[in-house]
Amino acid sequence: MQHTAYILRKSKNERGLSVNIASACSPEECAAKFRKCYGVASLNVRSIRELGLDVVPDSLSHAQIVGLPYREDDPNTAEELAFLLANLSRIVWQPSS
């Protein structure tokens, strides 16, 4: 998993990282929502919270990982948290070759 997937993008005015709730969406259903999907990863909410971040639902099937700094504001912390999130991620779906 590339850590850059977990970098908050200031240019897009993101307030959190968009995530789907696993109990509401299978990995295949999540992948089908995108024109191009390189894979679907799973993260445990407890592990995210142990990093000092939070997961805030905004619908029954979607949430935001909040508490991440923008790379432009705090590059060291943004990179460190992105690497930690990537290491905690488990690939649950990849497109067939």
C-alpha positions in Angstrom: 0.0 0.0 0.0 1.4 3.4 -1.0 1.6 5.8 1.9 0.5 8.7 -0.4 -3.0 7.3 -0.4 -3.2 8.6 3.2 -2.0 12.2 2.6 -4.7 14.8 3.1 -5.0 17.1 0.1 -5.2 20.7 1.0 -5.6 21.7 -2.7 -8.9 19.7 -2.7 -10.0 21.3 0.7 -10.3 17.8 2.2 -11.2 17.8 5.9 -10.6 14.1 6.3 -9.8 10.9 4.3 -12.8 9.4 2.8 -13.5 5.7 3.8 -16.3 3.3 3.2 -17.7 1.3 6.2 -16.9 -2.4 5.6 -20.2 -3.7 7.1 -22.1 -1.6 4.5 -20.0 -2.2 1.4 -18.1 -5.3 0.2 -14.6 -4.8 -1.2 -16.0 -5.4 -4.7 -18.8 -2.9 -4.3 -16.3 -0.3 -3.0 -14.0 -0.9 -6.0 -17.0 -0.6 -8.4 -17.6 3.0 -7.2 -14.4 4.2 -9.0 -13.6 4.5 -12.7 -10.1 3.1 -12.0 -9.4 1.2 -8.8 -6.0 -0.2 -7.9 -7.2 -2.1 -4.8 -9.2 -1.9 -1.7 -7.6 -1.9 1.8 -9.1 -2.4 5.2 -8.2 -0.5 8.4 -9.3 -1.2 11.9 -10.9 1.8 13.6 -9.2 1.0 16.9 -5.8 1.1 15.3 -6.6 4.5 13.7 -7.7 5.9 17.0 -4.5 4.6 18.7 -2.6 7.0 16.4 -4.5 9.9 17.8 -6.9 10.2 14.8 -10.6 9.6 14.7 -13.1 8.0 12.3 -16.3 10.0 12.0 -19.3 8.5 10.1 -21.2 10.9 7.8 -23.7 8.3 6.5 -24.5 4.7 7.1 -21.9 3.6 4.6 -19.2 6.3 4.7 -16.9 8.0 7.2 -13.9 10.4 7.3 -10.6 9.8 9.0 -10.0 13.1 10.8 -7.1 14.6 12.7 -4.5 14.4 9.9 -2.5 17.5 9.2 -2.0 18.8 5.7 1.5 18.0 4.3 1.9 21.7 3.5 1.3 22.6 7.2 3.2 19.8 9.0 5.1 17.7 6.5 6.8 15.5 9.1 3.7 14.5 10.9 1.7 14.1 7.7 4.3 11.7 6.3 4.7 9.8 9.5 0.9 9.2 9.9 0.6 8.3 6.2 3.3 5.7 6.6 1.7 4.3 9.8 -1.7 4.1 8.2 -0.3 2.4 5.1 1.5 -0.2 7.4 -1.8 -0.8 9.2 -3.7 -1.4 6.0 -4.6 -4.8 4.8 -5.3 -5.3 1.1 -8.7 -7.0 0.8 -9.3 -6.7 -3.0 -7.1 -6.2 -6.1 -8.2 -6.2 -9.7 -7.4 -9.3 -11.6 -4.5 -9.1 -14.0 
